Amino acid sequence: MKSEITELNVTQTSRTLAFLVAILNVFVAFIGIMTLAVSAQTDVTFKFIIPITATDTASAFFLYLFSPLFTLAATYILVAAFCIAYNLVAKYTGGITFHTKPQ
């Protein structure tokens, strides 16, 4: 069976992927906070769209604490931009086509 994706729901797709990435980032932030707790790490850099660097322990802690929110916002904006661009292009090209088979 041939199926075609002609339009992506911008808000639903962006929200779903942003929350997924933020949840995964919570685990990374937890590991980062644990390494700060045992003083194994002092310099922290958040590199997603705009690089943010923290050189002392207090600012590194806050960077780890708020990195899921930064990631959520940045991912939402980027996925929304991709969905809008996809919807514009799919009007002229027909979108992505894939084949499925019944079970």
Gaussian input, Z-matrix of N, CA and C with variables (Angstrom, degrees):
# hf/3-21g

backbone

0 1
 N
 C     1     B1
 C     2     B2     1     A1
 N     3     B3     2     A2     1     D1
 C     4     B4     3     A3     2     D2
 C     5     B5     4     A4     3     D3
 N     6     B6     5     A5     4     D4
 C     7     B7     6     A6     5     D5
 C     8     B8     7     A7     6     D6
 N     9     B9     8     A8     7     D7
 C    10    B10     9     A9     8     D8
 C    11    B11    10    A10     9     D9
 N    12    B12    11    A11    10    D10
 C    13    B13    12    A12    11    D11
 C    14    B14    13    A13    12    D12
 N    15    B15    14    A14    13    D13
 C    16    B16    15    A15    14    D14
 C    17    B17    16    A16    15    D15
 N    18    B18    17    A17    16    D16
 C    19    B19    18    A18    17    D17
 C    20    B20    19    A19    18    D18
 N    21    B21    20    A20    19    D19
 C    22    B22    21    A21    20    D20
 C    23    B23    22    A22    21    D21
 N    24    B24    23    A23    22    D22
 C    25    B25    24    A24    23    D23
 C    26    B26    25    A25    24    D24
 N    27    B27    26    A26    25    D25
 C    28    B28    27    A27    26    D26
 C    29    B29    28    A28    27    D27
 N    30    B30    29    A29    28    D28
 C    31    B31    30    A30    29    D29
 C    32    B32    31    A31    30    D30
 N    33    B33    32    A32    31    D31
 C    34    B34    33    A33    32    D32
 C    35    B35    34    A34    33    D33
 N    36    B36    35    A35    34    D34
 C    37    B37    36    A36    35    D35
 C    38    B38    37    A37    36    D36
 N    39    B39    38    A38    37    D37
 C    40    B40    39    A39    38    D38
 C    41    B41    40    A40    39    D39
 N    42    B42    41    A41    40    D40
 C    43    B43    42    A42    41    D41
 C    44    B44    43    A43    42    D42
 N    45    B45    44    A44    43    D43
 C    46    B46    45    A45    44    D44
 C    47    B47    46    A46    45    D45
 N    48    B48    47    A47    46    D46
 C    49    B49    48    A48    47    D47
 C    50    B50    49    A49    48    D48
 N    51    B51    50    A50    49    D49
 C    52    B52    51    A51    50    D50
 C    53    B53    52    A52    51    D51
 N    54    B54    53    A53    52    D52
 C    55    B55    54    A54    53    D53
 C    56    B56    55    A55    54    D54
 N    57    B57    56    A56    55    D55
 C    58    B58    57    A57    56    D56
 C    59    B59    58    A58    57    D57
 N    60    B60    59    A59    58    D58
 C    61    B61    60    A60    59    D59
 C    62    B62    61    A61    60    D60
 N    63    B63    62    A62    61    D61
 C    64    B64    63    A63    62    D62
 C    65    B65    64    A64    63    D63
 N    66    B66    65    A65    64    D64
 C    67    B67    66    A66    65    D65
 C    68    B68    67    A67    66    D66
 N    69    B69    68    A68    67    D67
 C    70    B70    69    A69    68    D68
 C    71    B71    70    A70    69    D69
 N    72    B72    71    A71    70    D70
 C    73    B73    72    A72    71    D71
 C    74    B74    73    A73    72    D72
 N    75    B75    74    A74    73    D73
 C    76    B76    75    A75    74    D74
 C    77    B77    76    A76    75    D75
 N    78    B78    77    A77    76    D76
 C    79    B79    78    A78    77    D77
 C    80    B80    79    A79    78    D78
 N    81    B81    80    A80    79    D79
 C    82    B82    81    A81    80    D80
 C    83    B83    82    A82    81    D81
 N    84    B84    83    A83    82    D82
 C    85    B85    84    A84    83    D83
 C    86    B86    85    A85    84    D84
 N    87    B87    86    A86    85    D85
 C    88    B88    87    A87    86    D86
 C    89    B89    88    A88    87    D87
 N    90    B90    89    A89    88    D88
 C    91    B91    90    A90    89    D89
 C    92    B92    91    A91    90    D90
 N    93    B93    92    A92    91    D91
 C    94    B94    93    A93    92    D92
 C    95    B95    94    A94    93    D93
 N    96    B96    95    A95    94    D94
 C    97    B97    96    A96    95    D95
 C    98    B98    97    A97    96    D96
 N    99    B99    98    A98    97    D97
 C   100   B100    99    A99    98    D98
 C   101   B101   100   A100    99    D99
 N   102   B102   101   A101   100   D100
 C   103   B103   102   A102   101   D101
 C   104   B104   103   A103   102   D102
 N   105   B105   104   A104   103   D103
 C   106   B106   105   A105   104   D104
 C   107   B107   106   A106   105   D105
 N   108   B108   107   A107   106   D106
 C   109   B109   108   A108   107   D107
 C   110   B110   109   A109   108   D108
 N   111   B111   110   A110   109   D109
 C   112   B112   111   A111   110   D110
 C   113   B113   112   A112   111   D111
 N   114   B114   113   A113   112   D112
 C   115   B115   114   A114   113   D113
 C   116   B116   115   A115   114   D114
 N   117   B117   116   A116   115   D115
 C   118   B118   117   A117   116   D116
 C   119   B119   118   A118   117   D117
 N   120   B120   119   A119   118   D118
 C   121   B121   120   A120   119   D119
 C   122   B122   121   A121   120   D120
 N   123   B123   122   A122   121   D121
 C   124   B124   123   A123   122   D122
 C   125   B125   124   A124   123   D123
 N   126   B126   125   A125   124   D124
 C   127   B127   126   A126   125   D125
 C   128   B128   127   A127   126   D126
 N   129   B129   128   A128   127   D127
 C   130   B130   129   A129   128   D128
 C   131   B131   130   A130   129   D129
 N   132   B132   131   A131   130   D130
 C   133   B133   132   A132   131   D131
 C   134   B134   133   A133   132   D132
 N   135   B135   134   A134   133   D133
 C   136   B136   135   A135   134   D134
 C   137   B137   136   A136   135   D135
 N   138   B138   137   A137   136   D136
 C   139   B139   138   A138   137   D137
 C   140   B140   139   A139   138   D138
 N   141   B141   140   A140   139   D139
 C   142   B142   141   A141   140   D140
 C   143   B143   142   A142   141   D141
 N   144   B144   143   A143   142   D142
 C   145   B145   144   A144   143   D143
 C   146   B146   145   A145   144   D144
 N   147   B147   146   A146   145   D145
 C   148   B148   147   A147   146   D146
 C   149   B149   148   A148   147   D147
 N   150   B150   149   A149   148   D148
 C   151   B151   150   A150   149   D149
 C   152   B152   151   A151   150   D150
 N   153   B153   152   A152   151   D151
 C   154   B154   153   A153   152   D152
 C   155   B155   154   A154   153   D153
 N   156   B156   155   A155   154   D154
 C   157   B157   156   A156   155   D155
 C   158   B158   157   A157   156   D156
 N   159   B159   158   A158   157   D157
 C   160   B160   159   A159   158   D158
 C   161   B161   160   A160   159   D159
 N   162   B162   161   A161   160   D160
 C   163   B163   162   A162   161   D161
 C   164   B164   163   A163   162   D162
 N   165   B165   164   A164   163   D163
 C   166   B166   165   A165   164   D164
 C   167   B167   166   A166   165   D165
 N   168   B168   167   A167   166   D166
 C   169   B169   168   A168   167   D167
 C   170   B170   169   A169   168   D168
 N   171   B171   170   A170   169   D169
 C   172   B172   171   A171   170   D170
 C   173   B173   172   A172   171   D171
 N   174   B174   173   A173   172   D172
 C   175   B175   174   A174   173   D173
 C   176   B176   175   A175   174   D174
 N   177   B177   176   A176   175   D175
 C   178   B178   177   A177   176   D176
 C   179   B179   178   A178   177   D177
 N   180   B180   179   A179   178   D178
 C   181   B181   180   A180   179   D179
 C   182   B182   181   A181   180   D180
 N   183   B183   182   A182   181   D181
 C   184   B184   183   A183   182   D182
 C   185   B185   184   A184   183   D183
 N   186   B186   185   A185   184   D184
 C   187   B187   186   A186   185   D185
 C   188   B188   187   A187   186   D186
 N   189   B189   188   A188   187   D187
 C   190   B190   189   A189   188   D188
 C   191   B191   190   A190   189   D189
 N   192   B192   191   A191   190   D190
 C   193   B193   192   A192   191   D191
 C   194   B194   193   A193   192   D192
 N   195   B195   194   A194   193   D193
 C   196   B196   195   A195   194   D194
 C   197   B197   196   A196   195   D195
 N   198   B198   197   A197   196   D196
 C   199   B199   198   A198   197   D197
 C   200   B200   199   A199   198   D198
 N   201   B201   200   A200   199   D199
 C   202   B202   201   A201   200   D200
 C   203   B203   202   A202   201   D201
 N   204   B204   203   A203   202   D202
 C   205   B205   204   A204   203   D203
 C   206   B206   205   A205   204   D204
 N   207   B207   206   A206   205   D205
 C   208   B208   207   A207   206   D206
 C   209   B209   208   A208   207   D207
 N   210   B210   209   A209   208   D208
 C   211   B211   210   A210   209   D209
 C   212   B212   211   A211   210   D210
 N   213   B213   212   A212   211   D211
 C   214   B214   213   A213   212   D212
 C   215   B215   214   A214   213   D213
 N   216   B216   215   A215   214   D214
 C   217   B217   216   A216   215   D215
 C   218   B218   217   A217   216   D216
 N   219   B219   218   A218   217   D217
 C   220   B220   219   A219   218   D218
 C   221   B221   220   A220   219   D219
 N   222   B222   221   A221   220   D220
 C   223   B223   222   A222   221   D221
 C   224   B224   223   A223   222   D222
 N   225   B225   224   A224   223   D223
 C   226   B226   225   A225   224   D224
 C   227   B227   226   A226   225   D225
 N   228   B228   227   A227   226   D226
 C   229   B229   228   A228   227   D227
 C   230   B230   229   A229   228   D228
 N   231   B231   230   A230   229   D229
 C   232   B232   231   A231   230   D230
 C   233   B233   232   A232   231   D231
 N   234   B234   233   A233   232   D232
 C   235   B235   234   A234   233   D233
 C   236   B236   235   A235   234   D234
 N   237   B237   236   A236   235   D235
 C   238   B238   237   A237   236   D236
 C   239   B239   238   A238   237   D237
 N   240   B240   239   A239   238   D238
 C   241   B241   240   A240   239   D239
 C   242   B242   241   A241   240   D240
 N   243   B243   242   A242   241   D241
 C   244   B244   243   A243   242   D242
 C   245   B245   244   A244   243   D243
 N   246   B246   245   A245   244   D244
 C   247   B247   246   A246   245   D245
 C   248   B248   247   A247   246   D246
 N   249   B249   248   A248   247   D247
 C   250   B250   249   A249   248   D248
 C   251   B251   250   A250   249   D249
 N   252   B252   251   A251   250   D250
 C   253   B253   252   A252   251   D251
 C   254   B254   253   A253   252   D252
 N   255   B255   254   A254   253   D253
 C   256   B256   255   A255   254   D254
 C   257   B257   256   A256   255   D255
 N   258   B258   257   A257   256   D256
 C   259   B259   258   A258   257   D257
 C   260   B260   259   A259   258   D258
 N   261   B261   260   A260   259   D259
 C   262   B262   261   A261   260   D260
 C   263   B263   262   A262   261   D261
 N   264   B264   263   A263   262   D262
 C   265   B265   264   A264   263   D263
 C   266   B266   265   A265   264   D264
 N   267   B267   266   A266   265   D265
 C   268   B268   267   A267   266   D266
 C   269   B269   268   A268   267   D267
 N   270   B270   269   A269   268   D268
 C   271   B271   270   A270   269   D269
 C   272   B272   271   A271   270   D270
 N   273   B273   272   A272   271   D271
 C   274   B274   273   A273   272   D272
 C   275   B275   274   A274   273   D273
 N   276   B276   275   A275   274   D274
 C   277   B277   276   A276   275   D275
 C   278   B278   277   A277   276   D276
 N   279   B279   278   A278   277   D277
 C   280   B280   279   A279   278   D278
 C   281   B281   280   A280   279   D279
 N   282   B282   281   A281   280   D280
 C   283   B283   282   A282   281   D281
 C   284   B284   283   A283   282   D282
 N   285   B285   284   A284   283   D283
 C   286   B286   285   A285   284   D284
 C   287   B287   286   A286   285   D285
 N   288   B288   287   A287   286   D286
 C   289   B289   288   A288   287   D287
 C   290   B290   289   A289   288   D288
 N   291   B291   290   A290   289   D289
 C   292   B292   291   A291   290   D290
 C   293   B293   292   A292   291   D291
 N   294   B294   293   A293   292   D292
 C   295   B295   294   A294   293   D293
 C   296   B296   295   A295   294   D294
 N   297   B297   296   A296   295   D295
 C   298   B298   297   A297   296   D296
 C   299   B299   298   A298   297   D297
 N   300   B300   299   A299   298   D298
 C   301   B301   300   A300   299   D299
 C   302   B302   301   A301   300   D300
 N   303   B303   302   A302   301   D301
 C   304   B304   303   A303   302   D302
 C   305   B305   304   A304   303   D303
 N   306   B306   305   A305   304   D304
 C   307   B307   306   A306   305   D305
 C   308   B308   307   A307   306   D306

   B1=1.4254
   B2=1.5389
   B3=1.2964
   B4=1.4514
   B5=1.5311
   B6=1.3344
   B7=1.4646
   B8=1.5254
   B9=1.3143
   B10=1.4527
   B11=1.5287
   B12=1.3291
   B13=1.4581
   B14=1.5228
   B15=1.3182
   B16=1.4607
   B17=1.5229
   B18=1.3349
   B19=1.4594
   B20=1.5241
   B21=1.3447
   B22=1.4565
   B23=1.5238
   B24=1.3247
   B25=1.4580
   B26=1.5243
   B27=1.3185
   B28=1.4603
   B29=1.5216
   B30=1.3134
   B31=1.4696
   B32=1.5226
   B33=1.3240
   B34=1.4570
   B35=1.5277
   B36=1.3171
   B37=1.4633
   B38=1.5156
   B39=1.3246
   B40=1.4635
   B41=1.5187
   B42=1.3165
   B43=1.4623
   B44=1.5248
   B45=1.3182
   B46=1.4598
   B47=1.5235
   B48=1.3155
   B49=1.4651
   B50=1.5228
   B51=1.3330
   B52=1.4619
   B53=1.5241
   B54=1.3210
   B55=1.4595
   B56=1.5207
   B57=1.3158
   B58=1.4583
   B59=1.5309
   B60=1.3197
   B61=1.4652
   B62=1.5256
   B63=1.3295
   B64=1.4650
   B65=1.5236
   B66=1.3274
   B67=1.4707
   B68=1.5248
   B69=1.3112
   B70=1.4697
   B71=1.5210
   B72=1.3289
   B73=1.4532
   B74=1.5276
   B75=1.3221
   B76=1.4676
   B77=1.5259
   B78=1.3330
   B79=1.4680
   B80=1.5270
   B81=1.3118
   B82=1.4648
   B83=1.5251
   B84=1.3194
   B85=1.4593
   B86=1.5238
   B87=1.3237
   B88=1.4651
   B89=1.5259
   B90=1.3249
   B91=1.4674
   B92=1.5262
   B93=1.3327
   B94=1.4590
   B95=1.5162
   B96=1.3322
   B97=1.4628
   B98=1.5164
   B99=1.3282
   B100=1.4698
   B101=1.5361
   B102=1.3243
   B103=1.4670
   B104=1.5202
   B105=1.3304
   B106=1.4653
   B107=1.5219
   B108=1.3308
   B109=1.4593
   B110=1.5265
   B111=1.3349
   B112=1.4687
   B113=1.5271
   B114=1.3330
   B115=1.4744
   B116=1.5157
   B117=1.3124
   B118=1.4619
   B119=1.5194
   B120=1.3240
   B121=1.4563
   B122=1.5239
   B123=1.3312
   B124=1.4630
   B125=1.5253
   B126=1.3051
   B127=1.4649
   B128=1.5216
   B129=1.3281
   B130=1.4560
   B131=1.5230
   B132=1.3263
   B133=1.4621
   B134=1.5113
   B135=1.3241
   B136=1.4595
   B137=1.5143
   B138=1.3414
   B139=1.4631
   B140=1.5222
   B141=1.3099
   B142=1.4648
   B143=1.5146
   B144=1.3005
   B145=1.4574
   B146=1.5244
   B147=1.3286
   B148=1.4613
   B149=1.5240
   B150=1.3289
   B151=1.4715
   B152=1.5335
   B153=1.3315
   B154=1.4615
   B155=1.5224
   B156=1.3215
   B157=1.4620
   B158=1.5137
   B159=1.3272
   B160=1.4631
   B161=1.5243
   B162=1.3253
   B163=1.4641
   B164=1.5203
   B165=1.3332
   B166=1.4679
   B167=1.5211
   B168=1.3043
   B169=1.4546
   B170=1.5259
   B171=1.3184
   B172=1.4726
   B173=1.5265
   B174=1.3114
   B175=1.4645
   B176=1.5243
   B177=1.3349
   B178=1.4594
   B179=1.5313
   B180=1.3347
   B181=1.4639
   B182=1.5253
   B183=1.3381
   B184=1.4610
   B185=1.5188
   B186=1.3210
   B187=1.4572
   B188=1.5266
   B189=1.3385
   B190=1.4626
   B191=1.5254
   B192=1.3242
   B193=1.4539
   B194=1.5290
   B195=1.3320
   B196=1.4598
   B197=1.5347
   B198=1.3135
   B199=1.4664
   B200=1.5282
   B201=1.3455
   B202=1.4676
   B203=1.5305
   B204=1.3366
   B205=1.4665
   B206=1.5180
   B207=1.3463
   B208=1.4626
   B209=1.5288
   B210=1.3228
   B211=1.4587
   B212=1.5291
   B213=1.3273
   B214=1.4608
   B215=1.5252
   B216=1.3150
   B217=1.4603
   B218=1.5313
   B219=1.3169
   B220=1.4650
   B221=1.5276
   B222=1.3232
   B223=1.4629
   B224=1.5198
   B225=1.3337
   B226=1.4639
   B227=1.5275
   B228=1.3228
   B229=1.4693
   B230=1.5217
   B231=1.3273
   B232=1.4612
   B233=1.5232
   B234=1.3207
   B235=1.4683
   B236=1.5297
   B237=1.3181
   B238=1.4693
   B239=1.5303
   B240=1.3251
   B241=1.4730
   B242=1.5322
   B243=1.3378
   B244=1.4625
   B245=1.5302
   B246=1.3317
   B247=1.4639
   B248=1.5223
   B249=1.3241
   B250=1.4650
   B251=1.5268
   B252=1.3265
   B253=1.4680
   B254=1.5293
   B255=1.3285
   B256=1.4724
   B257=1.5262
   B258=1.3279
   B259=1.4675
   B260=1.5223
   B261=1.3216
   B262=1.4601
   B263=1.5291
   B264=1.3177
   B265=1.4706
   B266=1.5246
   B267=1.3368
   B268=1.4669
   B269=1.5219
   B270=1.3300
   B271=1.4643
   B272=1.5282
   B273=1.3307
   B274=1.4630
   B275=1.5253
   B276=1.3335
   B277=1.4613
   B278=1.5181
   B279=1.3150
   B280=1.4604
   B281=1.5105
   B282=1.2923
   B283=1.4617
   B284=1.5166
   B285=1.3099
   B286=1.4673
   B287=1.5231
   B288=1.3117
   B289=1.4555
   B290=1.5212
   B291=1.3275
   B292=1.4755
   B293=1.5194
   B294=1.3151
   B295=1.4606
   B296=1.5185
   B297=1.3205
   B298=1.4604
   B299=1.5139
   B300=1.3054
   B301=1.4581
   B302=1.5300
   B303=1.3218
   B304=1.4645
   B305=1.5159
   B306=1.3166
   B307=1.4783
   B308=1.4995
   A1=108.55
   A2=116.16
   A3=121.75
   A4=109.57
   A5=116.20
   A6=121.59
   A7=108.90
   A8=114.91
   A9=119.75
   A10=109.67
   A11=116.47
   A12=122.03
   A13=106.71
   A14=116.19
   A15=119.62
   A16=112.26
   A17=117.55
   A18=120.31
   A19=109.60
   A20=116.01
   A21=122.32
   A22=108.62
   A23=116.73
   A24=121.08
   A25=107.42
   A26=116.75
   A27=121.81
   A28=111.61
   A29=118.09
   A30=119.93
   A31=112.20
   A32=117.41
   A33=120.24
   A34=111.12
   A35=117.37
   A36=121.17
   A37=110.79
   A38=117.26
   A39=121.01
   A40=111.31
   A41=116.80
   A42=120.81
   A43=111.20
   A44=117.25
   A45=121.21
   A46=111.49
   A47=116.80
   A48=119.49
   A49=112.07
   A50=117.56
   A51=120.11
   A52=111.06
   A53=117.89
   A54=120.07
   A55=111.78
   A56=117.55
   A57=120.56
   A58=110.89
   A59=116.74
   A60=120.67
   A61=110.47
   A62=117.87
   A63=120.70
   A64=111.26
   A65=117.20
   A66=120.24
   A67=110.40
   A68=117.15
   A69=119.45
   A70=110.74
   A71=117.21
   A72=121.16
   A73=112.18
   A74=117.80
   A75=120.81
   A76=109.76
   A77=116.72
   A78=119.88
   A79=111.13
   A80=116.92
   A81=121.11
   A82=109.76
   A83=117.19
   A84=121.19
   A85=110.82
   A86=117.38
   A87=120.84
   A88=110.70
   A89=116.31
   A90=120.10
   A91=110.35
   A92=116.96
   A93=120.90
   A94=112.28
   A95=117.28
   A96=120.66
   A97=110.22
   A98=116.69
   A99=119.26
   A100=111.22
   A101=117.45
   A102=119.12
   A103=111.08
   A104=117.12
   A105=119.64
   A106=111.18
   A107=116.00
   A108=120.36
   A109=112.21
   A110=116.51
   A111=119.25
   A112=110.90
   A113=116.21
   A114=123.32
   A115=113.21
   A116=116.63
   A117=120.33
   A118=112.00
   A119=117.16
   A120=120.49
   A121=108.88
   A122=116.53
   A123=119.21
   A124=112.59
   A125=119.83
   A126=122.35
   A127=109.97
   A128=116.15
   A129=121.82
   A130=107.80
   A131=116.48
   A132=121.63
   A133=109.47
   A134=115.88
   A135=123.24
   A136=106.60
   A137=116.90
   A138=121.34
   A139=109.18
   A140=116.21
   A141=118.56
   A142=109.01
   A143=119.28
   A144=122.09
   A145=108.59
   A146=115.43
   A147=122.18
   A148=107.21
   A149=118.09
   A150=118.63
   A151=112.06
   A152=115.66
   A153=122.78
   A154=106.80
   A155=117.71
   A156=121.63
   A157=110.00
   A158=116.10
   A159=122.61
   A160=107.79
   A161=116.54
   A162=119.90
   A163=113.71
   A164=118.88
   A165=119.19
   A166=109.83
   A167=117.35
   A168=122.58
   A169=112.28
   A170=118.14
   A171=120.45
   A172=111.41
   A173=116.72
   A174=118.42
   A175=111.29
   A176=117.83
   A177=120.53
   A178=110.77
   A179=116.14
   A180=120.27
   A181=110.71
   A182=117.45
   A183=120.52
   A184=111.72
   A185=117.77
   A186=120.43
   A187=110.38
   A188=117.09
   A189=119.76
   A190=111.20
   A191=116.74
   A192=120.88
   A193=111.57
   A194=117.04
   A195=120.89
   A196=113.93
   A197=118.57
   A198=120.00
   A199=113.38
   A200=120.69
   A201=117.74
   A202=112.91
   A203=117.36
   A204=119.76
   A205=111.38
   A206=117.35
   A207=120.74
   A208=110.13
   A209=115.44
   A210=120.64
   A211=110.88
   A212=116.84
   A213=121.32
   A214=110.48
   A215=117.07
   A216=121.10
   A217=111.38
   A218=116.67
   A219=120.03
   A220=111.34
   A221=117.13
   A222=120.54
   A223=110.85
   A224=116.89
   A225=119.95
   A226=110.58
   A227=116.29
   A228=120.32
   A229=111.28
   A230=117.67
   A231=120.65
   A232=112.50
   A233=117.69
   A234=120.23
   A235=110.13
   A236=117.17
   A237=119.55
   A238=110.53
   A239=116.64
   A240=120.01
   A241=110.35
   A242=116.99
   A243=120.24
   A244=110.83
   A245=117.94
   A246=121.12
   A247=111.53
   A248=116.48
   A249=120.05
   A250=109.83
   A251=116.29
   A252=119.69
   A253=110.47
   A254=117.29
   A255=120.61
   A256=110.68
   A257=117.00
   A258=120.09
   A259=111.55
   A260=117.58
   A261=120.58
   A262=111.55
   A263=116.52
   A264=120.71
   A265=110.89
   A266=117.45
   A267=120.82
   A268=112.26
   A269=118.13
   A270=120.52
   A271=111.45
   A272=116.05
   A273=120.78
   A274=113.41
   A275=117.79
   A276=120.14
   A277=112.90
   A278=118.07
   A279=119.85
   A280=114.21
   A281=119.24
   A282=121.03
   A283=113.06
   A284=115.07
   A285=122.52
   A286=108.62
   A287=116.31
   A288=122.04
   A289=108.86
   A290=115.64
   A291=120.27
   A292=109.13
   A293=115.19
   A294=121.30
   A295=109.29
   A296=115.32
   A297=121.68
   A298=108.57
   A299=115.36
   A300=118.24
   A301=108.84
   A302=116.96
   A303=119.89
   A304=111.24
   A305=114.97
   A306=118.71
   A307=110.94
   D1=131.81
   D2=-177.59
   D3=-96.86
   D4=129.32
   D5=179.38
   D6=-125.43
   D7=154.65
   D8=-178.11
   D9=-136.71
   D10=133.57
   D11=175.03
   D12=-94.39
   D13=108.48
   D14=-176.90
   D15=-101.72
   D16=-20.98
   D17=-179.70
   D18=-151.94
   D19=139.28
   D20=175.80
   D21=-107.24
   D22=136.51
   D23=174.69
   D24=-74.37
   D25=112.62
   D26=-171.65
   D27=-63.73
   D28=-50.82
   D29=-174.32
   D30=-70.04
   D31=-42.25
   D32=-178.49
   D33=-67.40
   D34=-44.75
   D35=-179.69
   D36=-65.57
   D37=-44.58
   D38=-179.94
   D39=-63.90
   D40=-44.65
   D41=-179.37
   D42=-63.73
   D43=-44.21
   D44=-178.44
   D45=-63.11
   D46=-48.81
   D47=-178.75
   D48=-69.90
   D49=-35.72
   D50=178.45
   D51=-64.65
   D52=-43.60
   D53=178.12
   D54=-67.31
   D55=-36.59
   D56=177.36
   D57=-61.85
   D58=-46.62
   D59=179.60
   D60=-66.90
   D61=-37.93
   D62=178.80
   D63=-65.35
   D64=-39.81
   D65=177.83
   D66=-64.42
   D67=-41.98
   D68=176.69
   D69=-64.62
   D70=-35.75
   D71=179.69
   D72=-69.69
   D73=-25.87
   D74=175.88
   D75=-61.20
   D76=-40.47
   D77=178.63
   D78=-65.66
   D79=-41.54
   D80=178.32
   D81=-64.96
   D82=-42.09
   D83=179.05
   D84=-64.08
   D85=-39.04
   D86=178.32
   D87=-61.71
   D88=-44.08
   D89=177.79
   D90=-63.81
   D91=-40.27
   D92=178.08
   D93=-63.53
   D94=-41.36
   D95=178.61
   D96=-66.05
   D97=-36.48
   D98=177.69
   D99=-66.06
   D100=-37.36
   D101=177.44
   D102=-69.19
   D103=-32.15
   D104=174.31
   D105=-67.56
   D106=-35.59
   D107=-178.59
   D108=-64.49
   D109=-32.18
   D110=179.39
   D111=-99.07
   D112=10.95
   D113=177.55
   D114=57.80
   D115=36.47
   D116=178.87
   D117=-88.35
   D118=-11.49
   D119=-174.32
   D120=-146.31
   D121=139.19
   D122=178.40
   D123=-123.85
   D124=-35.46
   D125=179.74
   D126=-97.12
   D127=126.77
   D128=-178.51
   D129=-128.18
   D130=133.87
   D131=176.92
   D132=-127.83
   D133=128.62
   D134=175.61
   D135=-100.97
   D136=108.82
   D137=-177.19
   D138=-115.02
   D139=97.38
   D140=174.22
   D141=-125.34
   D142=-71.33
   D143=174.32
   D144=-110.91
   D145=-53.06
   D146=177.00
   D147=-113.77
   D148=120.46
   D149=-179.67
   D150=-69.00
   D151=132.43
   D152=177.17
   D153=-121.48
   D154=127.11
   D155=-178.06
   D156=-117.55
   D157=136.12
   D158=175.47
   D159=-119.75
   D160=129.01
   D161=-175.99
   D162=-106.44
   D163=-19.27
   D164=177.29
   D165=-110.29
   D166=167.70
   D167=-172.65
   D168=-66.08
   D169=-41.10
   D170=-177.82
   D171=-64.72
   D172=-46.31
   D173=179.92
   D174=-70.19
   D175=-32.46
   D176=175.59
   D177=-64.66
   D178=-39.29
   D179=177.62
   D180=-61.05
   D181=-46.63
   D182=179.57
   D183=-67.25
   D184=-33.04
   D185=176.54
   D186=-65.33
   D187=-44.62
   D188=175.79
   D189=-64.37
   D190=-37.60
   D191=-177.55
   D192=-66.09
   D193=-39.78
   D194=-176.58
   D195=-99.17
   D196=-1.79
   D197=-179.67
   D198=-61.08
   D199=-35.04
   D200=174.65
   D201=-61.31
   D202=-35.77
   D203=177.84
   D204=-69.93
   D205=-41.49
   D206=176.36
   D207=-60.21
   D208=-44.74
   D209=-178.74
   D210=-65.63
   D211=-40.23
   D212=178.60
   D213=-59.58
   D214=-49.11
   D215=-177.71
   D216=-65.90
   D217=-45.86
   D218=-177.89
   D219=-65.87
   D220=-41.26
   D221=179.77
   D222=-66.37
   D223=-41.08
   D224=179.12
   D225=-59.90
   D226=-46.13
   D227=-178.88
   D228=-64.22
   D229=-45.10
   D230=-178.07
   D231=-67.82
   D232=-41.48
   D233=179.10
   D234=-68.51
   D235=-38.62
   D236=177.24
   D237=-61.85
   D238=-42.32
   D239=177.97
   D240=-62.88
   D241=-41.52
   D242=178.09
   D243=-63.40
   D244=-44.42
   D245=-179.03
   D246=-63.57
   D247=-41.19
   D248=178.23
   D249=-63.40
   D250=-44.69
   D251=178.64
   D252=-63.64
   D253=-42.11
   D254=178.92
   D255=-61.05
   D256=-44.92
   D257=-179.20
   D258=-62.50
   D259=-37.43
   D260=177.77
   D261=-67.60
   D262=-43.84
   D263=-178.55
   D264=-71.57
   D265=-37.49
   D266=-176.76
   D267=-64.95
   D268=-24.85
   D269=176.51
   D270=-61.12
   D271=-33.85
   D272=-175.78
   D273=-98.50
   D274=-26.59
   D275=-176.16
   D276=-104.75
   D277=-14.21
   D278=179.18
   D279=97.26
   D280=-8.37
   D281=177.32
   D282=84.68
   D283=-172.19
   D284=-178.98
   D285=-86.47
   D286=132.61
   D287=177.83
   D288=-112.95
   D289=137.17
   D290=176.65
   D291=-142.86
   D292=161.01
   D293=-177.59
   D294=-111.15
   D295=138.03
   D296=174.88
   D297=-126.69
   D298=157.88
   D299=175.59
   D300=-124.11
   D301=141.87
   D302=179.87
   D303=-65.48
   D304=148.55
   D305=179.98
   D306=-90.28

